[in-house]
Structures are given as structure tokens and as C-alpha cells.
């Protein structure tokens, strides 16, 4: 999708959100959703990913702390938040 197409899609999304979409706006948004160009997430702390996510840390919420270590080419990410949740991703992980 080219820059002009993204601009048209952004405008279409704005009109959809304002409850005044044209039939073409609906077509653009539906095509973007079908192609995976656009992902939608609703609700507090949600994340939408369209496509693959690699080597990425996604943090939602308040007071999050993330420590990322590259241990000899093996990435380990340890995160925590104000709710006391601990998230560990990577190879051969343990918490304790």
C-alpha cells in the first residue's frame, strides 16, 4: 500500500469513526482488514498485530518495567507491571 493509499485509508477510518462513512470508505477499510494492512483492537490494554511480530516487546498498562537481556544470542525479556504480573519470553524461561 503506497503513501497516497495510506492517506486515503486514514481519512476513511476517521469518517468511519465519526459515523459518516461513504460506501468507498467502507470498501477501503474492509479491504485493509482483509489484506492484513489494518488490525483492530478494542478495550483497555489491548494490542492488535497485523502480520508477524519478531524481536519486539509490547507493553500495555501503567508502571510497566521491562528488562531485556541478550545472553549469548538468546534473547530473554522479563517484564512486570504495577499489578504484580510477571511476563517472561524467550528460550528455556523460568521464573522463581
N, C-alpha and C positions, 0 to 999 in steps of 0.2 A: 504494500500500500504506500503510495507516494505521499509527499508532503501536502499537496493540494487535497488528496483524498482524506488524509487525516484531519485537515481543517474542516472539510465538509462533514466528516463523521462527528467531530467535536460540536459543530453547530447543530447537527441533527440531534445529538444526545441532549444538548441544552434545551432544544424545543420539546423533546420527549419529556424531560424532567419538569418542564414548565406546563405540561399538559396541553400543548398546542402543536403536535407534530403534523407534518404533511404526510401524505402517502409515501413520498420519496424518502422522507426521514425514517419512516418505519422500515422501508426496504433496506436502507443503508445500515441501520442498527442490526436488523435481523441477519443481513449478510455478514457483518463483522462478527456477530456472535457465532454464526455457523462456521466461519473460517478460523475461529480462534484468535482473531485480532483483538477482540474485546471480551473481557471477562467481567462478571458482575458479582459482587459480594454485598450482602446486606446484613445489618446488625452490628452491634458493638464488638470491636476487636476482630472482625472477620478479615480474611485475606483471600483475594481471588488471583489465581495464576493462570494465564493463558499460555500454554506451552510448557517447556521444561525449565526447571529451576535447579541450577547446579552451583555449588560453592557459594551459597547465599545464606545469609542469616536474616530471618524475618522476625521482627519484634513488634508485638502489639501490647497495649496497656501502659500503665503508668509505673514508674520506678523500676524498669527493667534493667538488669545488669547482665552483660554478656562478656565472657572471656573466651577468646579464640586462640588455640594453640596449634601450631604446625609441628607435630612430633615426628620428625624424620619422614615427611611426606604424607603422614597420616593425620588428616585434619580432625580435630576434636573441638566441638563447641559446647560450652556449658553456659546455661543461662538460668536466671532466676528472676522472679518479679516480686512485687510487694505482697502478693497473695501467698507467697511461700512455695510457689510451684517451681520445680526444677526441670529443665529440659536439657537433655544431653543427646547430641547427634554425632555420628561418625562411626568408625570401625571399633568393634570389641569394647563397647562402653560399659561402665559400671558406675553405680552411684553408691554412696555409703555413708 
